[in-house]
Amino acid sequence: MDKLVIKGGKPLKGSIRVSGAKNAALPMLAATLLTGGSFIFENLPRLRDVRTFLHLLKELGAKIDFAAYEEGERPVSVDTGSLASYEASYDLVRTMRASILVLGPLVSRTGKARVSLPGGCAIGERPVDMHLKGLERMGAKLSLKKGYVEAKGKRLKGAEIYFDIPTVTGTENIMMAAVMAKGTTILKNAAREPEVVALGDMLNEMGARISGLGTATVVVEGVKDLRPGKFRVIPDRIEAGTFVMAAGTAGGSLKIEQAEPAHLEAVLSKLNQAGLKIKTGKDWIRVENKGHLNSVDIKTMPYPGFPTDLQAQIMALMTTASGLSVITETIFENRFMHVAELKRMGADIKTEGRSAVVRGVKRLHGAPVMATDLRASASLVLAGLGAKGTTEIHRIYHLDRGYQAIEKKLASVGADIRREKADMPY
Ligand code: EPZ
């Protein structure tokens, strides 16, 4: 197991390139199951979760150019000409809940699927009831056996589907199930995240007929068949937001390149209010820390609100802002695991249900801390960059799921951060 060792207090200076978005890449890879042929993906991020998903596609029968993927920057081909299986095993799904995204495409293409139900995860129970109800509304016959959901449905039919909550992967799964269904499917209270829009754009380029992307009502007119193609993954807005906040905790100034500022409006406006000087261009964000941060209140909401995936990171920033910041997490029921770790570094945080009250302190101090989930790990990195002394972050496999070589990118702009073998036996 690796750990990250960070010596805090080094201001950042220079530019960092943002990688492709994990949460766009995963559904786009799932969409290759909808039709045979060779797909080419540009800007695929080199991350644990993407690697796992590529192995899942291989298990289903796809041919993957892993050499190109491991080489680092080259386009990667995925050929789903012949599927050998329609089962996503527990071993794979338990490591990556996004495997549930193969359900819709597999039923749509082969008329059947057997996908292990994802278990809970650190941040919450995370049920998939809305995915399953949507498929049933489209005529799929579902049964739950030994922790697996088995779905059968020769040709799915269009339906009107209302989501109680604008579920991101639920919207993506049903959109993929609907593109070749018989008739029209209307998704109401659909998720509006840029990653959902990116999937819809890819499906339309494959020959699907989807309208209303980015709004709460998405209409899918079923077509007979689809074709493969070449696609580029959009920039990762969560990675970009994390680096903007790194300039906040470490000090200094950064230019974040190959980003999409339009995907971060809620975040950049809050960070402006907090006192960071932010300028944006077509595909870049420049941030300067003028030395003083004030507290802001945050309430996570579905897009275009403040994203839950940046809640832990902005909490790290607020630990040394002046005043009180109230941070409310409305999406997941247990997404405050980073609080205990930040308190080990001297943060003053009190949680009450889904809200955390952060009282700014002068400076955090370095300490050995433990990553508990992907975004909590990122918040500990941000805290370590500004803390006095050395911070050791253990179990950083969580971090590697969603950030491509984060220590290299931060070291390239002046952070004193390195990856080491962990001496702790656990
Ligand atoms: C996606 O998860 C992202 N993952 C998450 O990013 C992100 O935090 C989340 O959306 C919210 O933005 C991917 O895109 C791969 P949801 P998802 O369905 O789709 C409840 C990261 O850090 N719900 O929008 O699983 C659910 O419990 C990850 O990159 C149901 O009740 O999230 C949650 O409270 C973490 N029933 C809320 O809806 C369902 O059938 C939103 O979940 C589905 C969801």
Boltz pocket constraint, residues with backbone or C-beta under 6 A from the ligand:
constraints:
  - pocket:
      binder: B
      contacts: [[A, 22], [A, 23], [A, 26], [A, 98], [A, 124], [A, 125], [A, 126], [A, 127], [A, 128], [A, 129], [A, 130], [A, 131], [A, 132], [A, 165], [A, 166], [A, 167], [A, 168], [A, 169], [A, 170], [A, 308], [A, 309], [A, 330], [A, 331], [A, 332], [A, 333], [A, 374], [A, 375], [A, 402]]
      max_distance: 6.0
